[in-house]
Amino acid sequence: MSENPTDSNFHEPFVRALTKYERIVRAYIRGSGILRPEDVDEIMQEVSLVAWKKFDQLENIEEFPRWACVIARYQILTFRRSHARDRLVLNEKVFDLLLEESLGETETNEKRLTLLQQCLNKLPEASRQLVLAAYEPGSTIDQLATEAGKKANNLYQQLWRLRRSLEQCVEEKLNKEQSPELS
């Protein structure tokens, strides 16, 4: 990035990248076997500080999630060393395998979310709104059915078909990306 952390133009790209990719880094931390939320928060805070200090070394902002996960790996190792006397510390090889698997799963899940959003955008407006409403915190099928003037059972079936359609759409897109020569 070749900017100085004291420059005001430096702040915005860092904050945007950290905000956009924080959940990926947190998932990576959790995937390493760090399960207590307060431990994940502690490690994430350290990752954020180190990333802030080294942000000028990042050459391509698109590499931020992978770069931040590398920083997280070192912070996790530091955390593990400081908690080595705890009984539930994993063997180093097991830990490395978990980290590798976690990063792969995190990238896959992020890709699936992107594809799900694309598939969701292809749905007719009414169907898209129904799916989104079904996942609103506090919403119930009974409430949605009443609002739509339908029976709850009919709405369940409609949502099942929409979910299945979205699942198939995502799987098709993943298969096309994994085997582009067949497209």
N, C-alpha and C positions, 0 to 999 in steps of 0.2 A: 504494500500500500504506500510505502515511503512517505508517510505523513507523520507528523509529530502529535502525540496524544494531547498536547496543550493547544493545538489548533482547533478552533470551533468546528471546522468542517470534518474533523476526524470523528467527533462524537456520533453524529447521525448514522453513518454507515455501520459503525460498531453496534450501536443500540438496535438498529434494524435487524442486523444479522443475528445478534444474540436473542432478540425477541422471537424472530422467525424460527430459529433452530434450537431453542432451549429445550423443548420437549424431546427432541432427538437425543440431546446430550443426557438429559435426565433418564431417558429410557436406557441408554447405554450404561449409565451408572447403576441403575437398578438391575440390569442384565448381568452385571458383574458379580452379583450376589449381595450387594448392599441393599438391604430391604427396609431398614428403618427410615421412615420419611425424614426424620431430623438429621440422619447421617447423609442421606441424599442431598438435603438442603445445604449441609455444611460443605460437602464436596463440590456441589454446584457453585456455591459462593466462591470457593477457591479457584475453580475453573474460570469463573467470570473475571476474577482479579488478574489471574495470569494471562488470560486472553486479552484483557484490556492493555496490560503492560506490553504484550508482544504483538498487538494487532498490526503495528507498522511493518512487521515481518511477513505478514500474509500477502502474497502476491495476487491471488485471485479470490475474490469474495465468494465465488461459487464453491470454493473448497472449504468454506467456513465450517460446515458440520463435521467433516472428516478431521479437519485441523483441531477443532474444539474437542472431538472425541479422543484424539491423541493426547491433548492436554489433560483430559479427564482421566485417561489411563494412568498417567503419572500421578495425578492427585489421588486416585484410588489406591495406587501402590503406597503412597505416603500415608494415607489414612490407614491402610491395612497394617503398615509397619508400626504406626503409633498405637494400634489396637491389637498388637500381636499377642498380648497376654490373654486376650479373650479366648474362650474355649472354641468358638465357632469360626475359626479362621481357616480358609481353604488352602490346600496345597497350591503352590505357585503354578504348576502345570495345569491344574484344574481351573485355576483362576484365569490363566491366559486363554484356555479353550472357551470359557464362559464369555470373556470379553470379545473374542473373535466372533462367536456365535451371536452375541448380543448386537454387535455392530451390523452384521448381516441381516438379522431380523429387523433391526431398526430401519435399515435402508429399505428392506422389502415392505415393511408396514407403511413407511412414508410413501413409497411408490403406489401401494394399494390405495392409500387415502387419496392420492392425486387422481388415480384412475376412477375411483368411486365418485369423486367430485365431477369428473368428465361425464360419467354415465348418468349421474343424477341430473346434470344439466341437459341431457338428451331427453329426459322424461317430459311428458306434457306438464304444463304449469300446475294443474290441479293435482296430479299425481305427485309431483315434486313437493308441493306444499303439504300434502298429506303425510309423506314420509318424514319431512322435517318436523311437522307438528307432533308426530308420534314419538320423536326423540327429544322433544322439549322437556326440560326438567319439570316434574309435577303433572305432566299431562297423562290422562288415562284413556284407554280405548272407549270406555263408556262415555266419557266427556266428549271425545272426538265424534263418536257415533251420534250422540245427541245433536251436536253442532251441525253435522252433515245430514241429519234426518235419516239415518240408516240404523239398522240393527247392529249391535256390537259384533255378533258372529260374522255378519257380512263384511264388516270393516276389517276384522281379523283376517279373513280370507283375502280381501283386496290387498292388505299390507303384506301378507305372505307372498302373493304373486309379485308384488312390486319388489320386495326384498330378493326374491329368487331371480327376477329379471336383472336387478342390479348386480347380483353375485355372478350371473352368467356373463354379463357385459364386462365386468372386471376381469374374470378368468379369460375371456376371449382376447381382451387387450393384452393381458400378461403373456398369453401364448403367442400372440403376434410379435410381441417384443422379444421373446426368447427365441423364436425361430423366424427371423425376418426373411429368410430365403424361401419360406413357404408362402409368403404374402404375395 
